[in-house]
Amino acid sequence: MARVEMTMPKMGESIMEGTVLKWLKQVGDAIEQDESVLEVATDKVDTEVPAIYAGTLAEILVQEGQVVAVGAPIAIIETEASAATAVAPAAEAAPAAAPAAETPAVPYLAEEGDPQAAQQATATTGGSYMPGRFLSPLVLSIAREEGIPVADLDYLPGTGSEGRITKKDILDYVANGKKALQGAPATVGDQPKETPAQASYAPVNEGTPKPTAAPSAPAAAPNPQAAAPAATGSKPAPSVSGGQELIEMDRMRKMIAQRMVDSKRISPHVTSFVEADVTEIVNWRNKHKDGYKKREGENLTFTPIFIQAVARAIQDFPMINVSIDGDYIIKKRDINIGVAVALPSGNLIVPVIKNADQLNLNGLSKKVNDLATRARAGKLKSEDLEGGTYTLSNVGSFGNVMGTPIIMQPQVAILAVGAIKKKPAVIETAQGDLIGIRHFMFLSHSYDHRVVDGSLGGMFVRKVADYLEQFDPNTAI
């Protein structure tokens, strides 16, 4: 028998770590190749991790609730010697002790597939002063944006595995005014050292960061899609009276809360509203929905039509399809539209339809139904949630006529479509104006006023409404 390491797999281009939610197998259990062994949560999706090799689970290296870097070992599997290379004994795997003075001057930044990533991520440095410990790319990015010297991070307490700094740790530090850390040099960045009474670091309540002074140079907006789940237990539970119920947020709700706060902090939101006559669309769907259901076994909804109109409007106004990085605007070539889906838990998730402009109505309909079904069943993959460049939210499905949606960072705009309502309207004909009953819907377009002015934001949503009003009733599906 050979012993092989099972490592934390890469679950998306921006995923650098995951949290072990639950072990589906226990030590001593037999495992088939590709059989699910554990459940892992990332900042994008919860998923099951399958075994690469068949064998027996010999050792569990990471306990439930721990955060693990991509590439780090999480378990040992005993398998046939011919199936894989055996894990080297611990004595052989550990390098010879190096002098303490050779601690690296800068933090180690893991590269994809780099075997040193796991070793560096789980190294125990001990004490409150932790030079050279692993710093994730997300933590380093936030440090750069907030003007925090990397050397100061050696003194920042971490709540992650083995004292590692999490996103929450560094955001709490920023929200707390970047107060001087115990044992740190006389200055923290360009700020004078605080008084001894201020020197101790105390995290603030997550989800309600205090305003901080802007850095001297424009900074890149942190990507909330790469956010790590907030740690629980950072603040004692509040006391409530007998007439109240205390409900702790689940992991996804904490993540959503942090992202919404981040987005409102990052982007100055402006919302424009347009009302569209969608009578032709309603009549067309009523004509085809039964036949489509019989033929495809799926519902024909309005969402694919909305997505098609948005994709066409983006082609007309490509500066809506951008993101911001410091003083630079990144213009996206692909049109990847995220669609907000309500989950049975009451939370929302936003799967992405890649290259939506290249799909016809039937293709969009099947893609929307597939993503929505898998989202509600908890079967989405990380790649289903990545790469979005614009987002559509259907608040009309809850009976709302309009809303003011919050932008999905790092995008710069989001469209909410309201409920379709019958209204009396003036109809222009060759014989004169008539009063008739038409179907109307409000479109609410929220956009980032840093790069999208009222003219662009308003013209874009007007163009979407134009495409909806000009829908061809002879469209085949």
C-alpha positions as CSV (number, residue, x, y, z in Angstrom):
1,M,0.0,0.0,0.0
2,A,1.1,3.5,-0.7
3,R,0.1,6.7,1.1
4,V,-0.8,9.7,-1.1
5,E,-1.8,13.2,-0.2
6,M,-5.2,14.5,-1.1
7,T,-4.9,18.3,-1.6
8,M,-7.3,21.2,-1.7
9,P,-8.2,21.5,-5.4
10,K,-8.3,24.6,-7.4
11,M,-12.0,25.5,-7.7
12,G,-11.9,28.7,-9.9
13,E,-9.4,31.2,-11.2
14,S,-9.8,33.6,-8.3
15,I,-10.2,31.0,-5.5
16,M,-7.2,30.9,-3.3
17,E,-8.6,29.0,-0.3
18,G,-11.6,27.1,1.0
19,T,-13.3,26.3,4.3
20,V,-13.9,22.6,5.1
21,L,-17.6,22.3,5.9
22,K,-18.1,18.6,6.5
23,W,-16.2,15.4,6.0
24,L,-18.4,12.9,4.2
25,K,-15.9,10.0,4.9
26,Q,-14.2,9.1,8.1
27,V,-10.8,7.6,8.8
28,G,-10.9,3.9,7.8
29,D,-13.6,4.3,5.2
30,A,-13.1,2.9,1.7
31,I,-13.1,5.5,-1.1
32,E,-13.8,5.0,-4.7
33,Q,-12.1,7.2,-7.4
34,D,-14.2,10.3,-8.0
35,E,-16.3,9.6,-4.9
36,S,-17.1,12.7,-2.8
37,V,-15.0,12.9,0.3
38,L,-15.8,16.3,1.9
39,E,-17.8,19.4,1.4
40,V,-15.9,22.7,0.9
41,A,-17.1,26.3,1.0
42,T,-15.4,29.0,-1.0
43,D,-16.4,32.6,-1.3
44,K,-18.4,31.7,-4.5
45,V,-20.0,28.3,-3.9
46,D,-20.3,25.3,-1.7
47,T,-19.2,22.1,-3.4
48,E,-18.2,18.5,-2.8
49,V,-14.6,17.5,-3.4
50,P,-14.0,14.0,-5.0
51,A,-11.1,11.7,-4.4
52,I,-8.5,11.5,-7.2
53,Y,-7.5,7.9,-6.1
54,A,-9.4,4.9,-4.8
55,G,-8.3,3.5,-1.5
56,T,-8.8,4.0,2.2
57,L,-9.0,7.3,4.1
58,A,-6.0,6.9,6.4
59,E,-5.8,10.4,8.0
60,I,-7.7,13.6,8.1
61,L,-5.3,16.6,8.2
62,V,-7.8,19.5,8.3
63,Q,-10.8,19.6,10.6
64,E,-14.3,21.0,9.9
65,G,-14.4,24.8,10.0
66,Q,-10.7,25.3,9.1
67,V,-9.6,27.5,6.2
68,V,-7.2,25.8,3.8
69,A,-5.1,27.3,0.9
70,V,-5.5,25.8,-2.5
71,G,-2.8,23.1,-3.0
72,A,-2.5,22.4,0.8
73,P,-2.8,18.7,1.9
74,I,-6.1,17.9,3.6
75,A,-6.0,14.1,3.9
76,I,-3.9,11.0,3.4
77,I,-5.3,8.1,1.3
78,E,-3.8,4.6,1.4
79,T,-3.9,3.2,-2.1
80,E,-2.2,0.7,-4.4
81,A,1.5,1.5,-4.9
82,S,1.1,1.5,-8.7
83,A,-1.7,4.2,-8.5
84,A,0.4,7.0,-7.2
85,T,3.7,8.1,-5.8
86,A,3.9,7.5,-2.0
87,V,4.1,10.4,0.4
88,A,7.6,10.9,1.6
89,P,8.1,10.2,5.4
90,A,7.9,13.3,7.5
91,A,11.6,13.2,8.3
92,E,12.5,13.2,4.6
93,A,9.9,15.8,3.6
94,A,11.1,18.3,6.1
95,P,14.1,20.3,4.9
96,A,17.1,20.8,7.2
97,A,16.7,23.4,9.8
98,A,17.7,26.8,8.5
99,P,19.2,29.6,10.7
100,A,16.5,31.8,12.1
101,A,18.0,34.9,10.5
102,E,17.0,33.6,7.1
103,T,13.4,34.5,7.5
104,P,12.3,36.0,4.2
105,A,12.0,39.8,4.1
106,V,8.8,39.7,2.1
107,P,5.8,37.4,2.4
108,Y,5.6,34.3,0.2
109,L,3.1,34.7,-2.6
110,A,1.8,31.3,-3.7
111,E,1.7,30.6,-7.5
112,E,-0.7,28.1,-9.0
113,G,0.6,24.6,-8.7
114,D,3.5,25.7,-6.5
115,P,4.2,22.9,-4.0
116,Q,5.6,25.4,-1.5
117,A,2.2,27.1,-1.1
118,A,0.8,24.5,1.2
119,Q,3.9,24.4,3.4
120,Q,4.1,28.2,3.7
121,A,0.3,28.5,4.2
122,T,0.3,26.1,7.2
123,A,3.7,27.0,8.8
124,T,3.5,27.8,12.5
125,T,5.6,30.8,13.3
126,G,4.3,31.3,16.9
127,G,4.0,34.4,18.9
128,S,2.3,37.7,18.0
129,Y,5.2,38.8,15.8
130,M,4.9,36.5,12.7
131,P,7.4,37.6,10.0
132,G,7.3,35.9,6.6
133,R,3.9,34.2,7.2
134,F,1.7,33.4,4.2
135,L,-0.4,36.3,3.0
136,S,-3.1,35.6,0.4
137,P,-3.2,37.7,-2.7
138,L,-6.5,39.2,-1.5
139,V,-4.9,40.4,1.8
140,L,-1.9,41.8,-0.1
141,S,-4.3,43.6,-2.5
142,I,-6.2,45.2,0.3
143,A,-3.0,46.2,2.0
144,R,-1.8,48.0,-1.1
145,E,-5.1,49.7,-1.6
146,E,-5.2,51.0,2.0
147,G,-1.5,52.0,2.0
148,I,-0.5,49.4,4.7
149,P,3.2,48.5,4.6
150,V,3.7,44.7,4.3
151,A,6.1,44.8,7.2
152,D,3.3,46.0,9.5
153,L,1.3,42.9,8.7
154,D,3.8,40.9,10.7
155,Y,2.3,42.4,13.8
156,L,-1.4,42.1,12.8
157,P,-3.2,39.3,14.8
158,G,-4.8,36.8,12.5
159,T,-7.9,34.6,13.2
160,G,-7.3,32.2,10.3
161,S,-5.6,28.8,10.5
162,E,-2.2,29.0,12.3
163,G,-2.7,32.7,12.9
164,R,-3.1,33.5,9.2
165,I,-4.6,36.9,8.3
166,T,-8.0,36.7,6.8
167,K,-9.9,39.3,4.8
168,K,-12.0,40.1,7.8
169,D,-8.9,40.7,9.9
170,I,-7.4,43.3,7.6
171,L,-10.7,45.0,6.9
172,D,-11.4,45.2,10.7
173,Y,-7.9,46.8,11.1
174,V,-8.7,49.4,8.4
175,A,-12.2,50.1,9.8
176,N,-10.6,50.6,13.2
177,G,-8.5,53.4,11.9
178,K,-5.3,51.4,11.3
179,K,-4.3,51.9,14.9
180,A,-0.8,51.1,16.0
181,L,-0.2,47.4,16.6
182,Q,1.5,46.1,19.7
183,G,5.2,45.6,19.1
184,A,5.1,47.4,15.8
185,P,7.7,50.2,14.9
186,A,7.0,53.8,15.9
187,T,4.9,54.5,12.8
188,V,2.3,52.5,11.0
189,G,2.6,53.5,7.3
190,D,2.5,57.3,7.2
191,Q,0.4,57.6,10.3
192,P,1.9,58.7,13.7
193,K,2.0,56.2,16.4
194,E,-1.1,56.1,18.6
195,T,-1.0,56.6,22.3
196,P,-0.5,53.5,24.5
197,A,-4.2,53.4,25.3
198,Q,-5.0,53.1,21.5
199,A,-2.2,50.6,20.8
200,S,-4.2,47.4,21.3
201,Y,-6.1,46.1,18.2
202,A,-9.8,45.5,18.7
203,P,-11.9,44.3,15.8
204,V,-15.2,46.1,15.1
205,N,-18.5,44.6,14.3
206,E,-18.3,42.9,10.9
207,G,-20.5,44.3,8.2
208,T,-20.5,47.9,9.6
209,P,-17.0,49.3,8.9
210,K,-16.3,52.8,10.0
211,P,-15.4,55.4,7.4
212,T,-11.7,55.8,7.0
213,A,-9.5,58.4,5.4
214,A,-9.0,57.8,1.7
215,P,-5.4,56.8,0.7
216,S,-3.3,59.5,-0.9
217,A,-3.5,57.8,-4.3
218,P,-6.6,56.3,-6.0
219,A,-6.8,52.7,-5.1
220,A,-8.2,49.7,-7.0
221,A,-11.5,48.5,-5.7
222,P,-11.3,45.2,-3.8
223,N,-13.2,42.4,-5.5
224,P,-16.0,41.3,-3.2
225,Q,-16.3,38.1,-5.4
226,A,-13.0,37.0,-3.9
227,A,-14.1,37.7,-0.4
228,A,-13.4,35.0,2.2
229,P,-16.3,34.0,4.5
230,A,-16.4,36.1,7.7
231,A,-15.3,34.4,10.8
232,T,-18.0,33.6,13.4
233,G,-17.7,34.4,17.0
234,S,-15.8,37.6,16.6
235,K,-18.3,39.4,18.8
236,P,-20.3,38.1,21.8
237,A,-24.0,37.4,20.9
238,P,-26.3,40.3,21.9
239,S,-28.7,39.8,24.7
240,V,-32.4,39.9,23.8
241,S,-35.6,40.1,25.8
242,G,-38.2,37.4,26.1
243,G,-40.2,38.8,23.2
244,Q,-37.3,38.6,20.7
245,E,-35.6,35.9,18.8
246,L,-31.9,35.8,18.2
247,I,-30.9,34.3,14.8
248,E,-27.3,34.0,13.8
249,M,-26.6,34.7,10.1
250,D,-25.5,31.7,8.1
251,R,-22.3,31.7,6.2
252,M,-23.8,32.9,2.9
253,R,-25.8,35.6,4.5
254,K,-22.7,37.0,6.2
255,M,-20.9,36.9,2.8
256,I,-23.8,38.7,1.1
257,A,-23.9,41.3,3.9
258,Q,-20.2,42.0,3.6
259,R,-20.4,42.3,-0.2
260,M,-23.3,44.7,-0.1
261,V,-21.6,46.9,2.4
262,D,-18.4,46.8,0.3
263,S,-20.3,47.7,-2.9
264,K,-22.0,50.7,-1.3
265,R,-18.7,51.9,0.1
266,I,-16.9,51.4,-3.2
267,S,-19.4,52.7,-5.8
268,P,-21.5,55.9,-5.7
269,H,-24.8,54.5,-6.8
270,V,-27.2,56.3,-9.1
271,T,-30.5,54.7,-10.4
272,S,-32.4,55.6,-13.5
273,F,-36.0,54.4,-14.3
274,V,-37.7,53.7,-17.6
275,E,-41.2,52.2,-18.2
276,A,-41.5,49.8,-21.2
277,D,-44.5,48.5,-23.1
278,V,-44.0,44.7,-23.3
279,T,-47.4,43.8,-24.6
280,E,-45.9,42.0,-27.7
281,I,-43.6,40.0,-25.5
282,V,-46.5,38.9,-23.2
283,N,-48.6,37.9,-26.1
284,W,-45.7,36.0,-27.7
285,R,-44.9,34.0,-24.6
286,N,-48.6,33.2,-24.0
287,K,-48.7,31.8,-27.5
288,H,-45.5,29.6,-27.2
289,K,-45.2,28.6,-23.6
290,D,-47.3,25.5,-23.7
291,G,-45.7,24.2,-26.8
292,Y,-42.2,24.9,-25.5
293,K,-43.0,23.1,-22.2
294,K,-44.2,20.1,-24.1
295,R,-41.3,20.1,-26.5
296,E,-38.4,20.9,-24.1
297,G,-39.9,19.9,-20.7
298,E,-39.0,23.3,-19.3
299,N,-40.8,26.6,-18.7
300,L,-40.5,29.5,-21.1
301,T,-39.9,32.5,-18.9
302,F,-39.4,36.2,-19.7
303,T,-35.8,36.2,-18.4
304,P,-34.2,35.0,-21.7
305,I,-35.9,37.9,-23.5
306,F,-34.6,40.4,-21.0
307,I,-31.1,39.0,-21.2
308,Q,-31.2,39.2,-25.0
309,A,-32.2,42.8,-24.9
310,V,-29.5,43.7,-22.3
311,A,-26.8,41.9,-24.4
312,R,-27.9,43.9,-27.5
313,A,-27.8,47.2,-25.5
314,I,-24.3,46.4,-24.2
315,Q,-23.2,46.0,-27.8
316,D,-24.5,49.5,-28.5
317,F,-23.0,51.0,-25.2
318,P,-19.9,48.9,-24.5
319,M,-18.7,51.3,-21.8
320,I,-21.4,49.8,-19.5
321,N,-19.4,46.5,-19.8
322,V,-16.4,47.7,-17.8
323,S,-14.7,47.5,-14.4
324,I,-12.4,49.9,-12.6
325,D,-8.8,49.3,-11.4
326,G,-7.4,52.4,-9.8
327,D,-7.3,55.1,-12.4
328,Y,-7.9,52.7,-15.2
329,I,-11.1,51.4,-16.8
330,I,-11.0,47.8,-18.0
331,K,-13.3,47.4,-21.0
332,K,-14.6,43.8,-21.3
333,R,-14.8,42.1,-24.7
334,D,-17.0,39.3,-23.5
335,I,-20.6,39.9,-22.5
336,N,-21.2,37.7,-19.5
337,I,-24.5,38.4,-17.8
338,G,-25.2,37.3,-14.2
339,V,-28.8,36.5,-13.2
340,A,-29.8,36.8,-9.6
341,V,-31.5,33.6,-8.4
342,A,-33.5,33.3,-5.1
343,L,-32.6,30.2,-3.1
344,P,-34.9,28.2,-0.8
345,S,-33.0,29.6,2.2
346,G,-34.0,33.1,1.2
347,N,-30.4,34.0,0.1
348,L,-29.5,35.1,-3.4
349,I,-26.9,33.7,-5.7
350,V,-25.8,35.1,-9.1
351,P,-24.8,32.4,-11.7
352,V,-23.4,33.8,-15.0
353,I,-24.4,33.2,-18.6
354,K,-21.1,33.4,-20.5
355,N,-21.1,35.1,-24.0
356,A,-24.8,35.8,-23.7
357,D,-24.7,37.8,-27.0
358,Q,-23.8,34.6,-28.9
359,L,-26.9,32.6,-27.8
360,N,-30.4,32.7,-29.4
361,L,-33.6,32.7,-27.3
362,N,-33.8,28.9,-27.1
363,G,-30.1,28.7,-26.0
364,L,-30.6,31.5,-23.4
365,S,-33.8,29.8,-22.1
366,K,-32.1,26.4,-21.6
367,K,-29.1,28.1,-20.0
368,V,-31.2,30.1,-17.6
369,N,-33.3,27.1,-16.6
370,D,-30.2,24.9,-16.1
371,L,-28.4,27.5,-13.9
372,A,-31.5,28.3,-11.8
373,T,-32.3,24.6,-11.2
374,R,-28.7,23.8,-10.2
375,A,-28.5,26.9,-8.0
376,R,-31.6,25.9,-6.0
377,A,-30.3,22.4,-5.7
378,G,-26.9,23.6,-4.5
379,K,-25.2,22.0,-7.5
380,L,-23.5,25.1,-9.0
381,K,-19.7,25.0,-9.7
382,S,-17.3,27.8,-9.1
383,E,-17.0,28.5,-12.9
384,D,-20.8,29.1,-13.0
385,L,-20.3,32.1,-10.8
386,E,-17.2,33.7,-12.3
387,G,-16.6,36.3,-15.0
388,G,-19.8,38.3,-14.8
389,T,-19.6,41.7,-16.5
390,Y,-23.2,42.8,-16.0
391,T,-26.1,41.7,-13.8
392,L,-29.8,41.3,-14.2
393,S,-32.2,41.0,-11.2
394,N,-35.9,40.2,-11.6
395,V,-37.6,41.9,-8.7
396,G,-40.9,41.4,-10.5
397,S,-40.9,37.8,-9.5
398,F,-41.6,38.9,-6.0
399,G,-44.5,41.2,-7.2
400,N,-42.4,44.4,-6.9
401,V,-42.8,47.0,-9.6
402,M,-39.4,48.5,-9.3
403,G,-36.3,48.5,-7.1
404,T,-32.8,50.1,-6.6
405,P,-30.4,47.1,-7.0
406,I,-26.9,47.2,-5.5
407,I,-24.0,46.7,-8.0
408,M,-22.1,43.3,-8.1
409,Q,-18.5,44.4,-7.7
410,P,-16.3,44.8,-9.7
411,Q,-19.0,45.5,-12.3
412,V,-20.3,49.0,-12.7
413,A,-24.0,48.5,-13.4
414,I,-27.0,46.3,-12.7
415,L,-30.6,46.2,-14.1
416,A,-33.7,45.3,-12.1
417,V,-36.9,44.4,-14.0
418,G,-40.2,44.8,-12.3
419,A,-43.6,43.1,-12.4
420,I,-45.5,43.3,-15.6
421,K,-48.8,45.1,-15.0
422,K,-51.8,45.9,-17.3
423,K,-52.5,49.6,-17.7
424,P,-54.7,51.8,-19.8
425,A,-52.6,53.6,-22.4
426,V,-52.9,55.9,-25.4
427,I,-52.3,54.0,-28.6
428,E,-51.4,56.0,-31.7
429,T,-53.0,54.8,-35.0
430,A,-53.3,56.2,-38.5
431,Q,-56.9,57.1,-37.6
432,G,-56.0,58.9,-34.4
433,D,-55.3,58.2,-30.8
434,L,-57.1,55.4,-29.0
435,I,-57.3,54.2,-25.4
436,G,-56.3,50.5,-24.9
437,I,-55.1,48.0,-22.4
438,R,-51.3,47.4,-22.5
439,H,-48.7,45.5,-20.5
440,F,-46.1,47.7,-18.9
441,M,-42.9,47.1,-16.8
442,F,-40.5,49.3,-15.0
443,L,-36.7,48.9,-15.6
444,S,-34.4,50.2,-12.7
445,H,-30.8,50.8,-13.7
446,S,-28.2,51.3,-11.0
447,Y,-24.8,52.4,-12.1
448,D,-21.4,53.4,-10.7
449,H,-21.2,57.2,-11.0
450,R,-17.4,57.2,-11.0
451,V,-17.4,56.0,-14.6
452,V,-21.1,55.9,-15.8
453,D,-22.6,59.4,-16.0
454,G,-26.4,60.0,-16.1
455,S,-26.4,60.3,-19.9
456,L,-24.8,56.9,-20.4
457,G,-26.7,55.2,-17.7
458,G,-30.0,56.6,-18.9
459,M,-29.4,56.0,-22.6
460,F,-28.5,52.4,-21.8
461,V,-31.7,51.5,-19.9
462,R,-33.7,53.4,-22.6
463,K,-32.1,51.2,-25.2
464,V,-32.9,48.0,-23.3
465,A,-36.6,49.2,-23.2
466,D,-36.5,50.0,-26.9
467,Y,-35.4,46.4,-27.7
468,L,-38.2,45.0,-25.5
469,E,-40.8,47.3,-27.1
470,Q,-39.6,46.4,-30.6
471,F,-39.7,42.6,-30.0
472,D,-40.7,40.7,-33.1
473,P,-43.9,38.7,-32.5
474,N,-42.9,36.3,-35.3
475,T,-39.7,35.3,-33.4
476,A,-39.2,31.5,-33.5
477,I,-38.1,29.4,-30.6
